[in-house]
Amino acid sequence: MDNTTKKILEDDTNGLLTYEYIANHMGTIDNDMPQLVDNMILKDRTGQFVVSTARYLNAIDREKYASSIDLLVKAAIAKDRDHVYLAYLASSLWGSDYKERAAELSEQDDNFRRIYKRLYPVGI
């Protein structure tokens, strides 16, 4: 990633530019991914593009981008206070049957457990 691109992405106001850059340059930005993920987390205040990026990287190569996906999921949990995007993230990462497998997935994955608790709080 050249300095001109870095400057453009620094001026990203909501994460969309960073998301588009990732989507349009997939396959050539692996070395820049940590910096791009950090920028996405910094710029996206609502979690919309953080979730979209996590879903996209998961669809491209879950194993290869596991560390980036993990950071994005943690950011989504913190940013999506209204739980608008978390259900889409859950079904993309853990399958459309994630509700039926909630107990199993909660034991295996702390991010899943945290998302599920936000989507389906008990005792409210």
ABEGO torsion letter per residue (X at the ends): XBAAAAAAAAABAAGAAAAAAAAAABGAAAAAAAAAAAAAAAABAAGAAAAAAAAAAAAABAAAAAAAAAAAAAAAAAABAAGAAAAAAAAAAAEAAAAAAAAAAAAABAAAAAAAAAABBBGX
